[in-house]
Amino acid sequence: MRRDPFAVQTLRSTAAATLSYVAALWLSSEPAPLTAPLTALLVVQVTLYSTLTTSLRRVNSVVVGVLIAIAFSVLVGLSWWSLALVILASLVVGRFVKVEEFIPEVAISAMLVLGVTQVAHTAWDRVLETLIGAVVGMLFNLLLAPPVWVDTAGASIEDMARRMRQLLLDVSEELTGAPPVEQAAARLHEARRLDNDVADVDAALRTAEDSLRLNPRVKEGLLHRIVLRTGLDTLEICAVVLRVLTRTLTDLAKERDGDDLLPRDTALAVRETLQYTADTLVSFAVLVTARGSEDAEAAESRLAGELRAARACRERAAPLLLALALREPGHWQLYGAMLAEIDRVLDELDPEHRGLRLMEELDRHTRERAERRRRRRRLPPRPARVPAEN
């Protein structure tokens, strides 16, 4: 059973906010230290990586806002124009201290502190409460390790692949008939809606990627992230190709104007090719999301068999489309585009092509990590290697 990220986030945030309020009652002199649970509520995220990075930015924003308020209270006090200057200064300084989404929090902290009578006392209490909330939020995720959202992201990838498969199957069924232009255009609009699916899966994948970072329960987190990310990239390319394919068939339906899209033998060959191609989409998604080596091997074997069958059908369909293009030279672009789009999908899903992409991504991440270490150590860059002359 899949866990809902919203439900998990709600429970974790509620528990962390409550604990931070209780801790602030013990440690702060304020009768109602609501800044602590507010900070914990904003700090605790679904993943440990987000919690740590968010905590630092939020504490930084609050401290900067408090310091700005103290400076203004000493110099000018509270008035309409000093309030305007505080807001302006807070927003500008917030951008320079790189607190990102917490830039408004700098101004909020400054206004809350500037508006009270005992500025210094309240200011440092607010800083203390903020630190309590941030520490509770971080300890909450350190002691109670957050879940890993790989399964959720994997299920989203598989669901999208199945929707793509169903679309391709529907398109293949229409090849043996004479669909009206409106029906072909409906398939085109359905293919365009795949962009929304890609965006949803990308959001789920970003959550999964964050859940793998700094998580003590995860080994080889980088490899998991790269496998899922490159898999989604491949399916996104295939979604674009499917959109182009449905556009080609819509144009062909316009040209046919109520007649069969393709002759019977050609239509059957192309339909069989598309049906095997549709199956490869799901097998590829299962391969990408497989957690164990046995599952991965089974998925790869199934994918290889389906690719062979699809390519065999493609080889039978190619000469038929070529003969049709020679008989109808005015439509040769559409027949050639149909075959090229099928080839593109099969090439993208090929395990050998995927292996090369994985190696390239791993090499790129390795180089970036080495470069970051070099910058931290402030080492000079390595000189470029000069090839030896023959």
C-alpha positions in Angstrom: 0.0 0.0 0.0 1.4 3.4 -1.0 1.8 6.1 1.5 0.4 9.5 0.8 3.1 12.2 1.1 0.5 14.7 2.2 -0.7 12.5 5.0 2.8 11.7 6.2 3.8 15.4 6.0 0.7 16.4 8.0 1.4 14.0 10.8 5.1 14.8 11.0 4.6 18.5 11.0 1.9 18.4 13.7 4.0 16.3 16.0 7.1 18.4 15.5 5.2 21.7 16.0 3.7 20.4 19.3 7.0 19.2 20.6 8.7 22.4 19.8 6.0 24.4 21.6 6.4 22.3 24.8 10.2 22.7 24.6 9.8 26.5 24.2 7.6 26.7 27.2 10.4 25.2 29.3 13.2 27.2 27.8 11.7 30.6 26.9 10.3 33.3 29.2 7.5 34.1 26.8 4.0 32.9 28.0 3.0 31.8 24.5 6.1 31.0 22.4 4.3 30.5 19.1 7.4 31.2 17.1 8.9 27.8 18.0 6.0 25.7 16.6 5.7 28.1 13.6 9.4 27.5 12.9 9.1 23.7 13.3 6.0 23.7 11.1 8.0 25.5 8.3 11.2 23.6 8.8 9.9 20.0 8.9 9.7 18.7 5.4 8.9 15.3 3.9 12.7 14.5 3.5 15.7 14.8 5.7 17.6 16.8 3.1 14.9 19.4 2.8 14.6 19.7 6.6 18.3 20.4 7.0 18.5 22.9 4.2 15.3 24.6 5.1 16.3 24.9 8.8 19.4 26.8 8.0 17.7 29.3 5.7 14.8 29.9 8.1 17.0 30.5 11.1 19.2 32.8 9.0 16.1 34.8 7.9 14.8 35.2 11.4 18.1 36.3 12.9 18.7 38.8 10.1 15.2 40.2 10.6 15.7 40.6 14.3 19.0 42.3 13.9 17.5 44.8 11.4 14.7 45.5 13.9 17.1 46.1 16.7 19.1 48.5 14.6 16.1 50.5 13.5 14.5 50.6 17.0 17.7 52.1 18.5 18.0 54.7 15.7 14.5 55.8 14.8 11.8 53.9 16.7 8.5 52.9 15.2 6.6 55.1 12.7 4.9 54.7 9.3 8.1 55.7 7.5 10.5 53.7 9.7 8.2 50.6 9.1 8.5 51.2 5.4 12.2 51.4 5.6 12.4 48.2 7.7 10.4 46.3 5.2 12.4 47.6 2.3 15.7 46.9 4.1 14.6 43.4 5.1 13.6 42.4 1.6 16.8 43.7 0.1 19.1 42.2 2.8 17.1 38.9 2.6 18.0 38.6 -1.1 21.7 39.2 -0.3 21.9 36.6 2.5 20.4 34.0 0.2 17.5 32.8 2.3 15.6 32.1 -0.9 11.9 31.3 -0.2 12.2 32.8 3.3 12.9 36.4 2.1 9.4 37.5 3.4 10.3 36.0 6.7 13.1 38.5 7.2 10.6 41.3 6.9 8.0 39.5 9.1 10.5 39.0 11.9 11.7 42.6 11.7 8.1 43.9 11.9 7.0 41.7 14.8 10.1 42.7 16.8 9.9 46.4 15.9 6.3 46.6 17.0 6.8 45.6 20.7 7.8 47.7 23.6 10.8 45.8 25.0 12.6 45.3 21.8 15.8 43.7 22.9 14.1 41.3 25.3 11.5 40.2 22.7 14.0 40.1 19.9 16.3 37.6 21.6 13.3 35.5 22.8 12.2 35.3 19.2 15.6 34.2 18.2 15.6 31.5 20.9 12.2 30.3 19.9 13.2 30.1 16.3 16.3 28.1 17.3 14.2 25.7 19.4 11.7 25.1 16.6 14.5 24.5 14.1 16.4 22.2 16.4 13.3 20.2 17.2 12.4 19.9 13.5 15.9 18.7 12.6 16.1 16.2 15.5 12.6 15.0 14.6 13.9 13.8 11.3 17.3 12.7 12.5 15.8 10.4 15.2 12.7 9.4 13.2 14.1 8.8 9.8 11.7 10.0 7.1 10.4 7.6 4.6 12.0 7.0 1.3 9.7 7.9 -1.6 11.3 5.8 -4.3 8.3 3.4 -4.4 5.9 6.3 -4.8 8.0 7.8 -7.6 8.4 4.4 -9.2 4.6 3.8 -9.2 4.1 7.2 -10.8 6.6 6.4 -13.6 4.9 3.1 -14.2 1.4 4.7 -14.2 2.5 7.2 -16.8 4.1 4.4 -19.0 0.8 2.5 -18.9 -1.1 5.6 -20.0 1.3 6.0 -22.8 0.9 2.4 -23.7 -2.9 2.7 -23.8 -2.7 5.7 -26.0 -0.4 3.9 -28.5 -2.8 0.9 -28.5 -5.8 3.1 -29.2 -3.8 4.7 -32.1 -2.9 1.3 -33.5 -6.5 0.2 -33.6 -7.5 3.2 -35.7 -4.9 2.4 -38.4 -7.1 -0.4 -39.8 -10.1 1.9 -40.3 -11.1 5.3 -41.5 -11.3 7.4 -38.3 -12.8 10.9 -38.8 -10.4 13.8 -38.3 -12.1 14.7 -35.0 -11.3 11.3 -33.6 -7.6 11.5 -34.7 -7.4 15.1 -33.3 -8.7 13.7 -30.0 -5.8 11.4 -29.8 -3.5 14.3 -30.5 -5.0 16.3 -27.6 -4.6 13.2 -25.4 -1.0 13.0 -26.3 -0.5 16.6 -25.5 -2.0 16.0 -22.0 0.9 13.7 -21.3 2.9 16.8 -20.6 0.9 17.3 -17.4 1.6 13.7 -16.4 5.3 14.2 -16.9 5.2 17.3 -14.7 3.4 15.3 -11.9 5.9 12.5 -12.1 8.8 14.9 -12.1 7.4 16.4 -8.8 7.1 13.0 -7.3 10.6 12.1 -8.5 12.1 15.3 -7.0 10.6 14.3 -3.6 12.1 10.8 -4.0 15.5 12.3 -4.9 15.5 14.5 -1.8 14.5 11.5 0.3 17.6 9.6 -0.8 20.0 12.4 0.1 21.5 12.3 3.6 19.2 9.4 4.5 21.0 6.9 6.8 18.8 4.0 5.6 19.7 4.4 2.0 22.8 3.0 0.3 23.9 3.9 -3.2 21.4 6.9 -3.2 23.2 8.5 -6.1 22.7 5.5 -8.3 19.0 5.3 -7.4 18.5 8.9 -8.3 20.2 8.6 -11.6 18.3 5.5 -12.6 15.0 7.1 -11.9 15.8 10.5 -13.4 17.2 9.1 -16.7 14.3 6.7 -16.9 11.8 9.6 -16.6 13.9 11.6 -19.2 13.6 8.7 -21.6 9.8 8.4 -21.1 9.5 12.1 -21.6 11.2 11.9 -24.9 8.9 9.1 -25.9 5.9 11.2 -24.9 7.1 13.9 -27.2 7.5 11.4 -30.0 4.0 10.0 -29.4 2.6 13.5 -29.7 4.4 13.9 -33.0 3.1 10.5 -34.2 -0.5 11.4 -33.4 0.0 14.7 -35.2 1.2 12.7 -38.3 -1.9 10.5 -38.1 -4.2 13.5 -37.7 -2.7 15.0 -40.9 -3.1 11.7 -42.7 -6.7 11.5 -41.6 -7.2 15.0 -43.1 -5.7 13.9 -46.4 -7.8 10.7 -46.5 -11.0 12.6 -45.8 -13.0 9.6 -44.7 -11.1 6.9 -46.5 -9.0 4.2 -44.8 -5.7 5.6 -43.4 -3.6 2.7 -44.9 -4.2 -0.3 -47.1 -5.1 -3.4 -45.2 -1.8 -5.2 -45.3 0.2 -2.1 -44.5 -2.2 -1.1 -41.7 -1.9 -4.6 -40.1 1.9 -4.5 -40.2 2.1 -1.0 -38.7 -0.5 -1.8 -36.1 1.4 -4.9 -34.9 4.6 -2.8 -34.7 2.8 -0.2 -32.5 1.3 -2.8 -30.3 4.7 -4.3 -29.5 6.1 -0.8 -29.1 3.4 0.0 -26.6 4.3 -3.0 -24.5 8.0 -2.0 -24.4 7.0 1.3 -22.7 5.7 -0.6 -19.6 8.5 -3.1 -19.6 11.0 -0.2 -19.7 9.3 1.5 -16.7 9.3 -1.7 -14.7 13.0 -2.1 -15.5 13.7 1.4 -14.3 11.8 1.0 -11.0 12.9 -2.5 -10.2 14.4 -2.7 -6.7 16.1 -6.1 -6.8 18.5 -7.6 -9.3 16.2 -10.5 -10.1 13.3 -8.2 -10.9 15.6 -6.0 -13.0 16.9 -9.0 -14.9 13.4 -10.3 -15.6 12.3 -6.9 -16.8 15.3 -6.4 -19.0 14.8 -9.8 -20.6 11.1 -9.1 -21.2 12.0 -5.7 -22.7 14.6 -7.2 -25.0 12.1 -9.7 -26.3 9.5 -7.1 -27.0 12.0 -4.8 -28.7 13.1 -7.7 -31.0 9.5 -8.4 -31.9 8.7 -4.7 -32.5 11.8 -4.4 -34.7 10.8 -7.5 -36.7 7.4 -6.1 -37.3 8.9 -2.8 -38.2 11.1 -4.5 -40.8 7.9 -6.0 -42.4 6.1 -2.6 -42.3 9.0 -0.6 -43.8 8.9 -1.9 -47.4 5.1 -1.7 -47.4 5.2 2.0 -46.4 7.9 2.6 -49.0 5.8 1.0 -51.7 2.9 3.1 -50.6 5.0 6.3 -50.7 6.1 5.4 -54.3 2.4 5.0 -55.3 1.4 8.2 -53.5 4.4 10.6 -53.7 2.3 13.4 -52.3 2.1 11.7 -48.9 5.6 10.3 -48.6 6.5 12.7 -45.8 3.7 11.3 -43.6 4.7 7.7 -44.2 8.4 8.4 -43.6 7.6 10.4 -40.5 5.5 7.5 -39.1 8.4 5.1 -39.5 11.0 7.5 -38.1 8.9 8.1 -35.0 8.6 4.4 -34.3 12.3 4.1 -34.8 13.0 6.9 -32.3 10.9 5.3 -29.6 12.5 1.9 -30.0 16.0 3.5 -30.0 15.3 5.4 -26.8 14.0 2.3 -25.0 17.0 0.1 -26.1 18.9 -1.2 -23.0 22.2 -0.5 -24.7 21.3 3.1 -25.3 20.1 3.4 -21.7 23.3 1.9 -20.4 25.3 4.6 -22.2 23.2 7.3 -20.7 23.6 5.9 -17.2 27.4 5.8 -17.6 27.4 9.4 -18.9 25.3 10.6 -16.0 27.4 8.8 -13.4 30.6 10.2 -15.0 29.1 13.7 -14.9 28.1 13.5 -11.2 31.5 12.1 -10.4 33.2 15.0 -12.1 31.0 17.5 -10.4 31.6 16.0 -7.0 35.4 16.0 -7.6 35.2 19.7 -8.8 33.3 20.7 -5.6 35.9 19.0 -3.4 38.6 20.7 -5.3 37.0 24.1 -4.8 36.5 23.5 -1.1 40.2 22.6 -0.8 41.1 25.5 -3.2 43.3 23.4 -5.3 44.5 24.6 -8.7 42.8 23.0 -11.6 44.5 20.1 -13.4 46.2 21.1 -16.6 44.6 19.9 -19.8 46.3 16.8 -21.2 48.1 17.5 -24.5 47.8 14.6 -27.0 51.2 13.3 -28.1 52.1 14.0 -31.7 52.5 11.1 -34.1 
